[in-house]
Amino acid sequence: MPLTGTFDLSRKKKTTTELPEVSISEDGDVRHLHLGTPWIQGSMRIDDPFAIELEYVQRMMAWLLFVPPEEVARRRALQLGLGPGPSPSSAISCCAWTPPPSS
């Protein structure tokens, strides 16, 4: 059934985005990122920032167990919607762990 009538397409819904409060906490030598709640959004070891601290991020990187180390640098990966901290740190960790491809 087609729509009939007149529609005002020039009106745009105005939205305002309220960003959560960013806070940081520390537990020993681990620093945690929080976004408006006590829930941890990202973590890193202060003395070893390339180490993967959170278990779920370690699980995301488990694919490395099934790929020969010399092939990792030639592979590509796409990570979506993983929050503020773990994605960049896991990508950096992945690059830090893998040797450059041989010629």
C-alpha positions as a Python dict, from the first residue, in 0.01 Angstrom:
ca = {
    (1, 'M'): (0, 0, 0),
    (2, 'P'): (168, 326, -107),
    (3, 'L'): (184, 623, 130),
    (4, 'T'): (-31, 919, 39),
    (5, 'G'): (-37, 1274, 170),
    (6, 'T'): (216, 1550, 216),
    (7, 'F'): (528, 1502, 419),
    (8, 'D'): (767, 1766, 549),
    (9, 'L'): (1107, 1618, 472),
    (10, 'S'): (1294, 1934, 572),
    (11, 'R'): (1245, 1873, 946),
    (12, 'K'): (1532, 1698, 1109),
    (13, 'K'): (1517, 1547, 1450),
    (14, 'K'): (1756, 1728, 1678),
    (15, 'T'): (1946, 1500, 1909),
    (16, 'T'): (2204, 1575, 2168),
    (17, 'T'): (2458, 1317, 2265),
    (18, 'E'): (2550, 1303, 2629),
    (19, 'L'): (2884, 1141, 2679),
    (20, 'P'): (2952, 943, 2995),
    (21, 'E'): (3198, 1064, 3255),
    (22, 'V'): (3541, 914, 3198),
    (23, 'S'): (3728, 795, 3503),
    (24, 'I'): (4040, 592, 3571),
    (25, 'S'): (4111, 365, 3865),
    (26, 'E'): (4415, 166, 3961),
    (27, 'D'): (4443, -173, 4127),
    (28, 'G'): (4807, -241, 4203),
    (29, 'D'): (4997, -214, 3876),
    (30, 'V'): (4681, -233, 3659),
    (31, 'R'): (4502, 81, 3537),
    (32, 'H'): (4131, 58, 3446),
    (33, 'L'): (3913, 282, 3228),
    (34, 'H'): (3549, 344, 3330),
    (35, 'L'): (3278, 525, 3133),
    (36, 'G'): (3014, 653, 3371),
    (37, 'T'): (2985, 327, 3567),
    (38, 'P'): (3202, 112, 3791),
    (39, 'W'): (3221, -145, 3508),
    (40, 'I'): (3568, -177, 3357),
    (41, 'Q'): (3583, -76, 2990),
    (42, 'G'): (3953, -135, 2937),
    (43, 'S'): (4263, -226, 3137),
    (44, 'M'): (4638, -220, 3099),
    (45, 'R'): (4939, -309, 3307),
    (46, 'I'): (5133, 6, 3383),
    (47, 'D'): (5469, -173, 3377),
    (48, 'D'): (5385, -385, 3066),
    (49, 'P'): (5139, -200, 2840),
    (50, 'F'): (5170, -458, 2558),
    (51, 'A'): (5044, -740, 2780),
    (52, 'I'): (4679, -830, 2728),
    (53, 'E'): (4522, -788, 3069),
    (54, 'L'): (4152, -869, 3024),
    (55, 'E'): (4047, -1230, 2973),
    (56, 'Y'): (3795, -1156, 2699),
    (57, 'V'): (4062, -974, 2498),
    (58, 'Q'): (4293, -1272, 2543),
    (59, 'R'): (4015, -1487, 2400),
    (60, 'M'): (3976, -1251, 2104),
    (61, 'M'): (4343, -1306, 2024),
    (62, 'A'): (4316, -1687, 2054),
    (63, 'W'): (4316, -1719, 1675),
    (64, 'L'): (4693, -1666, 1697),
    (65, 'L'): (4722, -2014, 1849),
    (66, 'F'): (4604, -2170, 1521),
    (67, 'V'): (4822, -1976, 1277),
    (68, 'P'): (5192, -2042, 1225),
    (69, 'P'): (5385, -1740, 1358),
    (70, 'E'): (5549, -1672, 1022),
    (71, 'E'): (5204, -1631, 857),
    (72, 'V'): (5051, -1390, 1110),
    (73, 'A'): (5205, -1077, 958),
    (74, 'R'): (5053, -1161, 617),
    (75, 'R'): (4700, -1201, 758),
    (76, 'R'): (4435, -934, 800),
    (77, 'A'): (4185, -891, 1081),
    (78, 'L'): (3882, -671, 1139),
    (79, 'Q'): (3760, -588, 1489),
    (80, 'L'): (3427, -415, 1540),
    (81, 'G'): (3256, -271, 1845),
    (82, 'L'): (3507, -375, 2105),
    (83, 'G'): (3510, -66, 2320),
    (84, 'P'): (3766, 202, 2387),
    (85, 'G'): (4070, 31, 2529),
    (86, 'P'): (4116, -333, 2439),
    (87, 'S'): (4101, -307, 2061),
    (88, 'P'): (4395, -73, 2010),
    (89, 'S'): (4600, -244, 2277),
    (90, 'S'): (4530, -590, 2133),
    (91, 'A'): (4621, -469, 1785),
    (92, 'I'): (4942, -319, 1918),
    (93, 'S'): (5012, -638, 2112),
    (94, 'C'): (4952, -846, 1802),
    (95, 'C'): (5198, -635, 1605),
    (96, 'A'): (5449, -646, 1890),
    (97, 'W'): (5431, -1026, 1909),
    (98, 'T'): (5459, -1099, 1540),
    (99, 'P'): (5779, -1085, 1342),
    (100, 'P'): (5782, -890, 1016),
    (101, 'P'): (5713, -1100, 705),
    (102, 'S'): (6019, -1252, 547),
    (103, 'S'): (6098, -1150, 191),
}
